Amino acid sequence: MSVEAMVQGMIDTLNEALGDAAKHDRGNSAAGTRVRKAMQATKNSAQDVRKQVQADKNA
């Protein structure tokens, strides 16, 4: 998978989380759980991007 595709996937995940973030701000605690899940997925994706870039640099 290309780094560009990985970053685009992160952007898509964050854009999807925007709706839940708005719901959370209005007091919906279940939406907060979904936001936390999206943030964890983004964190893991960011780490994967870092690893891929490092591997490409060292290749």
N, C-alpha and C positions, 0 to 999 in steps of 0.2 A: 504494500500500500504506500502511496506517495505521501510525503509530508504535507503537501497541499491538501490532499483528500482528508488526512487526519485532522488538520486544522479546521477544514470546512465542517467535518463531523462535530467538532467541539462547538463551533459557532451555531450549528443547527440545534444541538442539545441546549445551549444557552437560550436561543430564541424560543424554543419550546417551553423553557422554564419561566419565561417572562409572564405568561398568563397565570401560572401558579403563584409566582411572586406577588402579583397584584391581588390575587385571592387571599394570600397569606396576610398581606397588609390590611385587608378588610376583616381579618380575624378568623379565617378558615385554617385551623391547625393541621388538617389533613394535607392541605396544599403546601404547608411548610415542610412536611415530611417528603413530599415529592420534590420540592426545591433542594432539600438537603441531598436527596438521592442524585439529582442532576449535578449538583456541585461535586459530589464524590466521583461521579462518572467523568466529569470534566477534569478533575485533578488526576485521575488515572490516565486519561487520554493525554494530558499535558506531559506526564512522565514518559509515556510511550513515544511522544514526539521528541522529547529530549534524548531518549535512548537512540532513536532512529537517526537524528541529526548527528549525534556523537559517532555512531557507527559509520555513517557516510563520511564523516570527516577523517576517520581513522582508516578508511578503506583505500 
